[in-house]
Amino acid sequence: MHTTYAPISANDFVKKFLKENPSWKEEKIRESLSKAAFHFFQGDSCECGNELWVIGSAAVGLSCFQCITGNETPSKDYELEEVLEHMKRRTGRHIDTMEPSEIDGWFDDAGYELDPVETTPEACYGCLFMYSQDEDMRSFCSLKRLDQVLYPGEFVCERFRKL
């Protein structure tokens, strides 16, 4: 689905939502938003099979943009910045559309291939292990970087060694 979402931070969304929906409690919308984001990053989808719309799901339950609004594609509707960043990291290829011989690399829980360059936090480029030839260390680093994609926030690596 081609998206034209407008990015918004979670805090800005909560403020805007509460202004437009004064009967909601802040803790309730934050909890609902967190739950929807968790399900999105886990690769859960709408009953129709489409990808979850996190912001819409926070208010009405886990559903996609089309099921919530009746429109096929968004037109500058809001979506969380973290979700949009995650979407940008995908190559666009889905594992279900690939030949078995093409399947190689990393995929998110929804089955989309991830671009390894886009999943590398800035700190990794200053780490000794980024350039390691040790296969175990390279695997550890790849998995650690993908954790950052799936669970955005402050990047912490227990094995970081400054160059």
NORCOR-V899568 format. One record per residue. N is the residue number from 1. RES is the residue in one small letter. PHI is phi in radians with two decimals (* if undefined). Layout:
BEGIN
[[N:RES:PHI] [N:RES:PHI]]
END
This chain:
BEGIN
[[1:m:*] [2:h:-1.28] [3:t:-1.93] [4:t:-2.24] [5:y:-1.27] [6:a:-1.69] [7:p:-1.24] [8:i:-2.63] [9:s:-1.30] [10:a:-1.06] [11:n:-1.11] [12:d:-1.14] [13:f:-1.09] [14:v:-1.04] [15:k:-1.03] [16:k:-1.11] [17:f:-1.07] [18:l:-1.16] [19:k:-1.15] [20:e:-1.50] [21:n:-2.33] [22:p:-1.12] [23:s:-1.35] [24:w:-1.38] [25:k:-1.65] [26:e:-1.01] [27:e:-1.10] [28:k:-1.18] [29:i:-1.22] [30:r:-1.13] [31:e:-1.11] [32:s:-1.14] [33:l:-1.15] [34:s:-1.10] [35:k:-1.11] [36:a:-1.12] [37:a:-1.13] [38:f:-0.99] [39:h:-1.15] [40:f:-1.07] [41:f:-1.20] [42:q:-1.39] [43:g:1.57] [44:d:-1.15] [45:s:-2.30] [46:c:-1.18] [47:e:-0.99] [48:c:-1.39] [49:g:1.80] [50:n:-1.32] [51:e:-1.19] [52:l:-1.15] [53:w:-1.73] [54:v:-1.07] [55:i:-1.11] [56:g:-1.15] [57:s:-1.13] [58:a:-1.09] [59:a:-1.62] [60:v:-2.16] [61:g:1.90] [62:l:-1.18] [63:s:-2.63] [64:c:-1.57] [65:f:-1.02] [66:q:-1.12] [67:c:-1.20] [68:i:-1.37] [69:t:-1.76] [70:g:1.51] [71:n:-1.68] [72:e:-1.21] [73:t:-2.31] [74:p:-1.30] [75:s:-2.32] [76:k:1.14] [77:d:-1.31] [78:y:-1.35] [79:e:-2.57] [80:l:-1.03] [81:e:-0.97] [82:e:-1.09] [83:v:-1.19] [84:l:-1.14] [85:e:-1.07] [86:h:-1.08] [87:m:-1.09] [88:k:-1.18] [89:r:-1.31] [90:r:-1.36] [91:t:-1.43] [92:g:1.70] [93:r:-1.49] [94:h:-1.87] [95:i:-1.02] [96:d:-1.24] [97:t:-1.78] [98:m:-1.78] [99:e:-1.22] [100:p:-0.92] [101:s:-1.23] [102:e:-1.55] [103:i:-1.36] [104:d:-2.80] [105:g:2.15] [106:w:-2.04] [107:f:-2.32] [108:d:-1.39] [109:d:-1.17] [110:a:-1.51] [111:g:1.69] [112:y:-1.55] [113:e:-1.20] [114:l:-1.79] [115:d:-1.44] [116:p:-1.09] [117:v:-1.19] [118:e:-1.26] [119:t:-1.72] [120:t:-1.68] [121:p:-1.10] [122:e:-0.94] [123:a:-1.02] [124:c:-1.08] [125:y:-1.18] [126:g:-1.78] [127:c:-1.82] [128:l:-0.97] [129:f:-1.32] [130:m:-1.01] [131:y:-1.91] [132:s:-1.20] [133:q:-1.64] [134:d:-1.22] [135:e:-1.07] [136:d:-1.11] [137:m:-1.19] [138:r:-1.11] [139:s:-1.14] [140:f:-1.01] [141:c:-1.07] [142:s:-1.07] [143:l:-1.15] [144:k:-1.12] [145:r:-1.14] [146:l:-1.19] [147:d:-1.00] [148:q:-1.13] [149:v:-1.20] [150:l:-1.33] [151:y:-2.28] [152:p:-1.07] [153:g:2.62] [154:e:-1.12] [155:f:-1.47] [156:v:-2.26] [157:c:-2.20] [158:e:-1.16] [159:r:-1.79] [160:f:-1.01] [161:r:-2.32] [162:k:-1.06] [163:l:-1.09]]
END
